[in-house]
Amino acid sequence: MTLKELEKHNFLTWCKYADAKELEDAKWKNHEVWERLYSEYSDEIEVINKTKQVYESVSQHEIGIQKFDLSLKIST
């Protein structure tokens, strides 16, 4: 993995898991870096944002979602 690929992966992963406050803080504190990375990866960031919106909408309304018990059961 090249340095550029690693930078892209790290930035997009961070965007995926950062909350709105963290994103705003990054925009203000590291404005030049943020602008460069955002302009390079804006398409991918839009996909992440849309996915977050859909997930939040579905989880708030619990529309058509089945909840599964994913707890680990160990038989003794």
Buried (B, 14 or more C-beta within 10 A) or exposed (E): EEEEEEBBEEBBEEBBEBEEEEBEEBEEEEEEEBEEBBEBBEEBBEEBEEEBEEEEEEEEEEEEEEEEEEEEEEEE
